[in-house]
Amino acid sequence: MAGLIRQADVDEVKARTDISDIIGERVALKPAGVGSMKGLCPFHDERSPSFNVRPQAGFYHCFGCGESGDVYSFLRKMDHLSFAEAVERLAGRIGYTLHYEDGGTAADTSGRTRLYAANTAAAEWFRGRLATPEADIARRFLGERGFDAGAAAHFGVGYAPQGWSGLVEALGKQGFTPEELLAAGLVSQGQRGVYDRFRGRAVWPIRDVTGQTIGFGARRLHEDDQGPKYLNTPETTIYRKANVLYGLDLAKRDISREHRVVVVEGYTDVMACHLAGVTTAIATCGTAFGADHITVLRRVMGDDTAAGEVVFTFDPDAAGQKAALRAFADAKRFNAQTYVATGPEGLDPCDLRLQRGDGAVRSVIETKVPMVEFVLDQRMAPFDRSTVEGRLGALRAAAPVVSDLRDGLLQAEYTRVLARRLGLDPTDVRREVERAGRAPATPQRRAAEGGQDDRPVRVTLASLPRTPEIALERDALMAFLQFGHLLDRDLMVQAVAMPFRHPALDAVRSTIAAHPDADGRGWATAVIDEIPEPFGSLGAELLAADFPALDDVRAVAAATSLARRVVGRGLDREKAELQGELQRVAPESEAGRALRIRMRDLDLRRRALDAED
């Protein structure tokens, strides 16, 4: 087993890694001031972005939940890695060879990393089997659905042979133990040992948002296969179907750029959409679309305004209608507008492309209808609206849908739409919508609307007193942490030596003062790590906050000005204190002469400081 990774290598890997690239694979980041980027926090659900990333400092901080750290802590929290695993993953990403304290280099053999490696090896093996004679049935299956060899390669589709131990033996030769394969969900346990989980099936690799293979979905091909039509990887340490979306690794870039996502129902539908030019299509993996999927998508698409679009495709049958109603219950979690697209004659995207071509797939997505209208139609469908009783029943079924709309103007407009469709008096319809809105809130609704927050109180920027003195101290600390490496070293040393009035800000200042080498690699993050509690979160906010400047040149100029103001304020304060002491001693005494000399030195320093402006 390898020893500890050398600290020099830990620092070098972090220095060579752009933290915004790593975080940007999971969160849509937008510019947010000089040297800062912003997006929706991946650690808690939020409607507007409060998660800031500073690539130059290699640091992130969420002003909503307080999470902060460097690229290693991000990977550790997101993927539940050990510190060594996080370093090794990034080293592998950039092709850097790590060295260990025992003098050797070694591949990681820890649990989660081995699961990723086993799935990656399995994906390669399945892909290779697709070209074998036995896989003719899989190639015909794909071909009949309009997918050639190029499409199969693009999506990594493979074939699992019918035997019981092909994968076990192949991966065993690569050093994977039966226990590791079982933990990865690649094999099943029998009385005589483990055997291949996927047999005689077309296989799709399921990847996480970073592109790492974490599981598989397999489609039945042979008539004598008594298993389910689709068989997925079971829940494992790295595969959680509630927050996994098939195709997200391929779609994420366009989802982020277009602020649009298309939710389809299966792997072949995702393939058909992408090949038809709808490159924002994704699908769930053996489970209903739910709240965890929404959380993932909102971060990827940057869902902080109503300008985005989420388009659901559902079959027009009873199961599809039920899925649509279930999706609508969670749709209000999006800021984006939600729509439903239904293919002609109930054709799903795969069949539609096969029968009518790529243009038909694109056309279905573009002719979408608002989900509110779709759900209203579904709610009113069972009622005979030719009768008074039927119209009233339809109204009572549809009113809660309208009352749930967050946008007041949208709610008012759909109230009028509902009145027109039912031929009822708008006043009566509005009264029924208001009554539905007064219904007792469910626990889920209270949580969604922001129930009691029992998080511990933190010292934050927002909690600081709003006075000119505190504003100067706050802005100066922001400048020191964010641009200290660009400031004159002597000026900065003088500035951070001056005591601050606010205790929390002074705790941050004194920690900075203990680290004078602002040119050192990872300097700012090292300072944050050493700020005493309960002020560590405040330091993180100061490093991540938007500094008021248009570019680096203006930022350095503003930071320099703030440093001089801090030094000047400190000199003035010290002079005032000396004047008070001078009044309490005899002017011609030794103590009096010493005080006057100190005051003269302060005046000289003050004039020199003013001359620099």
N, C-alpha and C positions, 0 to 999 in steps of 0.2 A: 504494500500500500504506500502511495506517495506521501511525503511529508507536507508541511505547510508550503503554500505558494510563496515565492520570494516577494517581499514588499515592492521591490523595484519593478517586478513584472505586473503586480496589481496596479501600480500607479501608471505604468506605461500603457496597459490595455485601456484603462479609463481615459487616459489622455488621447489615445487614438480613436476613441469611440465618440461619435456625436450623439449626445443623449436625445436630441430631438428626433433623430432617425429611429432610435429604439422606441421611444414613446409614441412617435408618429405612426408606428405600425398598428397601434391600438386606439389612438386618439387623434381626431382631426385637429391639427394645430394651425392657428392663424397668427400673423404678426400682431404684437400688442405693445408697441413702443420700442424704444432703443434696446436691442439685444434681448428682447423678451417675446415669448409666444404663449398663446392661451388656447384652452380647449375645455371640454367637459371632463370633470374629474372621473378617473377610472375607479376610484375607491369609494365613491358614494354617488347616489342618484341626485342629479340637480337639473334645473331647467335652464339656467344661464351659466356660462362658463366662469369658473373661479379658480381653475387649475392653471398655474403659470409655470413655464419652463424657461430657464436661462441657459441656452447652449454653451455660451462662453464660460460660464461658471460650472457647467455640468451639474445643474441643480434644478429641482422642481419643488413646488409648494402649492398646496390647495388652500385658498383663503376660506373655503367652506368647512372642510373637515379637519384641516390642520396637518394632513399627511405631507411629508417632505423628505428629501434625501437626494442621493446621487443615483447614477445609472444602476449600480449594484443593488441598492435598496429597492429600486423600482422593480427590477426583475425578481428579487426575492419575495416581495409582497404580491406581485401579480401572478407569478408562477410557482410560488411556495418552494423556492430553491434555497439550498444552503449558500453561504457566502462563496465557498469554493466552486459550487456548481455555476453560480452567476458569473464568476471570473472566467471559468473554463468555457462557458457558452460564448461569451463575448470574444475570448481569445480565438476560439474556433471560427467565429464569424469573420474576423479580420486576418486569419491565417498566422497568428502569433504563437510561437512555441513557448510554453510556460516552463519555468524551472522551479524545482522544489528544494526545500531546505536540506533534504538528504542528498542533494546533488544530482538527482535524476529527473527525468521527464516521464510522465505517465498519463495514460488515458484515464478518464474518470470512470469509476465503476459504481457510483452511487445509484440509488434506486430510480429516481425520476429520469435521470439522464439515460439510464439503460432502457427505460420504457420508450423514450423517444427514439433511441437508436434501434430498438427492436422493431418498432413500427415502420421506421424508415427502411430498414432492411427487408421487411415483409412487403412493403409497397414495391420495391425494386424487383423482388422475386415474383410477385403477382404479375407485374408488367411484362416480365420476361416470359411467363407462361402463356400470355395472350397470343404469342406467335407460334405456339406448338400445334400439332395436328389435333390434339384433343380439344383445343379451344375453338374449333371451327363453329361449334354451336354458339359460343359467345360472340364471335365475329359476325355471324349471321344475325344474331339478336341486335347488335349495334347497327349493322348495315340496314336492316329492315326499318330502323328508326332514323335513318339519315345520317349516321355517324361513321365516317371513314377512319382509316388508320391514323390520320393526322389529328382528328378530333379526339380519338381515344388517347393518343400520346399527350395532347394538350391538357387533358383532364386527369391523366395518369391512370386510366381505366386498365384493369388487369383481369386475370382469370385464376380462380382457385381450382386446381385439379380435384378429381373425385376421390382420390386416395385419402387415407386416414392420417398419414404421417409425412407427407411431402414437405410441408412447411417446417414441421418439427425437425426433420433431418437436415433441411437446408440451413436453417438458422442455428441448429446445433453445431454445424461445422464452422459457423462464424463465431462460436464461443458463447452463445446464449443458452442459459440453462432452462430446463422445463419450468422452474419456478418463475423465472423472469418472463417467459412467454405466457404463462398463466396470469401473472400480474398485469401484463399488457393487453389481456383479453384476446389474444391470438389463438389460444388453444382452450380446450375444455378438459375437465378432469373426469376420467373413467376409472373403473375398478382396476384396470391393468396399467394405468398411467395416463398421461395426457395424449390428446389427439387433436388434429386440426379442427378449428371451429368452423371455418369456411371451406366447403367442399362442393365442387361442381357448380360454381356460381361466377357470374360477372361481378367484379369487385371494384368499388370506387374508394380511393383514399380520402379520408376526411382530415382536413388540415385546420389548424388554428389560424388566427388572424396573422401570425407571423410566418405562416407557410410550413410549419412543422407538422408532420403526419402524426396524428394522435389516435386514429381509429379507422374503421372501415365500414362501409355499407355494402351488402352483397345481395344480388338479385337471383332468385331461383331460376334455373334454366331447364333442368331435366324433369320429365313427368313423374319419375319415381321418387323424386325428392319430397319427403313428407314434412319438411320444415316450412316455416312461414315464407311468404312471397319475398319479403325483404328481411334480412337478418343483419343486425348492427352489432358493433362492438359493445360489450356490456360496460357498465360504469366502472371506470378505473381511476387511479390517482390523477391521470392527466386528461381523461375523457369524461366530460359531464354533459350529457346530451341537452340539458336544460339551457345551456348557454353556448352551444356549438351551432354554427350555421355553415352548411355546405356551400362552398364557392366563395366565401367571404374573402379568402386570401387572394383570389383572382379579381374580385369585384371591388375591393376596398378603395383602390385609388380613384376609380370613377365615381364611386358612391360619395367619397369625400369631395371630389371636384364638382360633381353635378348636384350634390345635396338631394339625391334621389336614390331610393332603393326599391326593387321589385321583389316581392316575396312570392315564390312559387311553391309547388307541393312536392317535387321530387327531383332526383339527381338528373334524369334525362330532360326534365323541364329546364333546369339550370343550363345544361349543355345547349339545348335548343335556343334558349334566349341569347346566350353569349354568342353563339355562332350566327344568330340573326342580327346581331348588333346591339342587343339589349344587355350591355355588359355590367349592369348593376344588379343582376338577378342573383338571389341566394335562396336556400331552402333549409328547413329544419331537418333534423336527423332522427327520424323515428319518434317524434314527439310533437305535441301541438305547439304552435307559436305562442310564446308567453312573455311574462314580464322580464325575465332574465335576458331573453333575446332582444327585447326592446332596449334594455340598458346597453347591451353591446353595440347595437346599431346606432343609437343616439350618439355615442362617443365617436364612432367611425365617421358618421355623416356630418358631425358638427351641428347637432340639432338644437340650435339656440334661437332660431327665429321661425316664423310661420311660412317662410319662403320655400322650405323643403317639401318633398313629396315622398310618401310611402304608398306604393301601389300593391295591393294584394290581388292575387289571381285565385279564384275559387271555382270549383265545378258547380254547375247549377243544380246538382242533385241535393237531396236532404242533408247528406254529410257535409257538402260544401257550404250550404246555407248555415248549418250549425257552426262550422268553423268560422264563417264570417261574423256571426253574432258573438262568438267567443273572442275573436280578434278585436271587435269594436269595443268590448268591455275594457280592453287595455289600451285602445288607440289614443285615448286622451292623455296618455303618458308622453306622447310625442308632441313637440311644438309644431312639427311639420303637419301639413294637411294630408289626410289619409283618403285613399281611393280604392275602388274595386274594379277590376278588369275581368270580364267574362268572355271567353271565346265563343264564336258562333257555333251553334249546334252543340254546345257543351264541350268543344274540343279543348284539350289542354295544350300548352305551348308546344310540346313535342309533336303531338299529332297534327296540330295546326301547321307547323312548319313543314311537316312531311307532306301534307295534302295540298297546302296552298302557298308555301314558300316563305322566305324570310320576311318579306314585306308585310305579310298578314300578321306575323307575330308582332312586329313593330306597331302596326295599325291598332291591334287590340290594346296595347299598352297606352297608346296615345288617345284612344277613345274611352278611356276610363270614366267612371262616374264617382262623385263624392261618396265616401262610405256612409255618411249620414243618410243620403237618399236611398242607398241600397238597403240599409238596415230598416229604414222607415217602411220601405216596400215589403220587406220580410215580416215585419211586425204586423202590418195591416192585411197581409195576404189571406189569413184564415177567415176574415170577416166579409160578410155579404154587405157591401156598401150601398146596395140599392134599397136597404131598409134603414129606418131610423136606429133600430137597435144595433145593427151592424156598424153603422157610422160611429155611434157612440162607443161601441166596443173597440173599434179601430183607433179612435182618439185616445182612449184610456191605455191602450197598448203602446201607442206611439209617443204619447206625451213625455214619459220618462226619458226617452232618447233625446228629445229636444231640450228638456230641462237640464240634462247632463252636459250640454255644451258650455265650455268656459267663456267663450267670446260672447259678450252681451249682444252685440250687433248681429252676430251669426244666429244666436238664439231667437232674436226678434224676427229675422228674415224667415227662418224655418218655421216659426209659429204661423206666419202668413202663408207659407207654402202648404203647411198642413191644413190650414183652414180652406184653402182653395181646392186641395185634393179631395177633401171630405165634404165640401159644400156646406160648411158650418159657419156660424157667426164668428168672426175673428176674436171678439171679446170672450166668447165662451171657450174658444180654444186656448187663448192666453191664460184664462183663469185655471184651466185644467193643467196647463204646463207649469204654472206657478204652484199649484197644489202638489204636483208630482215632485217639484223641487223642494218642498217642505217636508217630504217624507223622511223618517228617521234615517240617519246616515249609518251605513254598515261600518264595521271595524276597518274593512279595506278602504272604504271611502275616506274615513277620518285619517287614515295613514297617508293616503294619497294627497290629501289636502293639507297635510302638515300637522300631525298630532303633537303631543307634548314632547319636547326635546329634553332628554335627560343627560345629554353630554356634559362633561365637566366644563366649568367656565375657564376660558383661556385668556391670557393677556394678549390682546390683538391690537393692530393698528387702529381699528374702528373704536376701540375702547379708550384710546388716549385722549386726554383733555385737549380741547381745541383752542390753544393759545399760541401767540407768536413764538414764545420761547420753546415750547414743545415742538412746534412745527419745524423750527430750525434744527433741533436735535434729531428729529425723525428724518428729515430730508438729508441731513449730513450723514447719518448712519447708512441710509440707502446709497448715497454716493460712495462712501468708503467701501462698502461690501461689493457693490457692483462695478466700481471703476477705480478701486484702490490701486490696482496694478498699473494704472495709467497716470496716477498722480505723482507729483514730486514727493519723494520719500521723506525728506526732512519736514516738509509742510504737513504731511499726513501724521508723522510721528508726533509733532507738536499738537495737532488737533485732537488726536485720540488720547492725549495726556491730560486734556482739560476735563474736569469733572462735569457731568450733566446733572440737571436738576431732577429729572424724572427717574425714579429708582430702576424701572424696567429698562429704560433706554441706557441708563448708566451701566447696568449689568452687561448689556451688549457692547457698549463702548470699552469697558475695562477688559472684556475678552479680546476685542480687536487689538487693544493696546499690548496685550500679552503675545501677539503674533505680528511683529513689525514687518516681517518679510512678505509683503503683499505680492511679490513676484513669484513666490513658490507655487508649484503645481498643486491645484486643489486647495488653495489658500482659503478662499471664502467658505467652502463647505467644511473645512477643518475648523474654522472659527465657529460656525453654526453648531457643530457637534459638541463644542466645549462650553457653550453658553449655559449657565446653570438654570435649572428649572425653578420657577415656572415660566422662564423667559425665553426658552429655546424656540418655541413656536413664533414668538414675536421676531426673533432674529431671522427665522426662515421667511417670514412675510417681508421683512425689510430687504432681503436679498432678492425675492421674487417679484416685488411690487414694481409697477410701471414708473420709471423715472421720467420726470417731465422734461424731455428734450427731443429734438427732431432727429439727431444723428449723434454718432460717437464724438465728433469734434465739439459739438455744442454741449454734449453731456459732460465731457472732461472739463470744459470751461466752467460749466455750472457747478460741478463737483469741486473744482479748485476754489471758486468763489465761496462756496459753503464752508470749505475747510478754513479759509481765511477769516470768515465771519465767526466761526467757532473759536479760533485762536484769539481774534480780537476781543470777543466777548469774555474769554477767560482772562486775558490781560487786564481788561477794564475792571473785571470783578476783583482780581487780585490787588490792583491798585487801590480800589475803594476800601478793601480790607486793611491795607497798609496805612491808608489815611486815618482810618479809625484807630488803629494801634498807635499812630504818631500822636494823636490827641491825648493819649493816656500816659505818655512818657515825657520827660523833660527834653526840649528840642536839642539842647547842646550835650545831652548825655551820650554815652557810647551807643546805647540802644537806639536813640533818636537818629544819630548819624548813620547807623547801619540801615535803618528804615529808609532814610532819604536816598542812600545809595541804591537800594533795591528799587525804589520808585523811579529813580533816574534810569536804571537799566530797563525797567518796564516801558518807560516813555520811548527809549531808543528802539526797543523791539516793536513798539506800536507804530512808530514813524516808518520803520523799515517795512513793516507789513503793509501800511497804507501806500507806500511808494511802489509796491509791486502791483497794485490794482491798475 
